[in-house]
Amino acid sequence: MGGRIVMVPTPEAWEKELADAKAANMAVIVDFFAQWCGPCKAIAPLYETLSNENPTIVFLKVDVDENGAVAELAGVTAMPTFIVYKDGVKVDELLGASNDKLKALVAKYK
């Protein structure tokens, strides 16, 4: 993993990332994934590319097996799930690994 993506290891880190983005008036896109999830692995390179191409958006990743508390807080039930937060509030969601839909989601919050 590289680019501008921040891995969120704990609920405390989650709260800090959302608060920092809110203070900076930036949208946050979170990739909820699992290591064993094939579609998650397939779409990961695109997510990294989009993070590099969109510096005005905060890109996060949450491993649902390592950080189940955050996944539960976000209401994640399937992987991958991409959730958009603005001002600390969930405003959009994409379920599944669709390249075109992920590109459209990111473009919507540039």
Long-range contacts (C-beta under 8 A, 24 or more apart in sequence): 1-44, 1-48, 1-61, 2-48, 3-48, 3-49, 3-51, 3-52, 3-59, 4-51, 4-52, 4-55, 4-59, 5-31, 5-47, 5-48, 5-51, 5-59, 5-60, 5-61, 6-58, 6-59, 6-60, 6-61, 7-60, 7-61, 7-62, 7-63, 8-60, 8-61, 8-62, 8-67, 8-70, 9-66, 9-67, 10-67, 10-70, 11-67, 11-69, 11-70, 11-73, 14-62, 14-67, 14-70, 14-73, 17-58, 17-60, 18-85, 18-88, 19-88, 20-58, 21-58, 21-85, 21-88, 22-87, 22-88, 24-58, 25-87, 26-56, 26-57, 26-58, 27-56, 27-57, 27-58, 27-84, 27-85, 27-86, 27-91, 27-109, 28-57, 28-58, 28-59, 28-60, 28-84, 28-85, 28-86, 29-57, 29-58, 29-59, 29-60, 29-82, 29-83, 29-84, 29-105, 29-106, 29-109, 30-60, 30-61, 30-62, 30-74, 30-82, 30-83, 30-84, 30-85, 31-59, 31-60, 31-61, 31-62, 31-80, 31-81, 31-82, 32-62, 32-64, 32-71, 32-74, 32-76, 32-79, 32-80, 32-81, 32-82, 32-83, 33-61, 33-62, 33-63, 33-64, 33-79, 33-80, 34-63, 34-64, 34-65, 34-79, 35-63, 35-65, 36-65, 37-79, 37-80, 39-79, 39-80, 39-96, 39-97, 40-79, 40-80, 40-97, 42-97, 43-80, 43-97, 43-99, 43-102, 46-99, 46-102, 46-103, 47-82, 47-102, 50-102, 50-103, 50-106, 54-106, 54-110, 56-110, 57-106, 57-109, 57-110, 84-108, 84-109
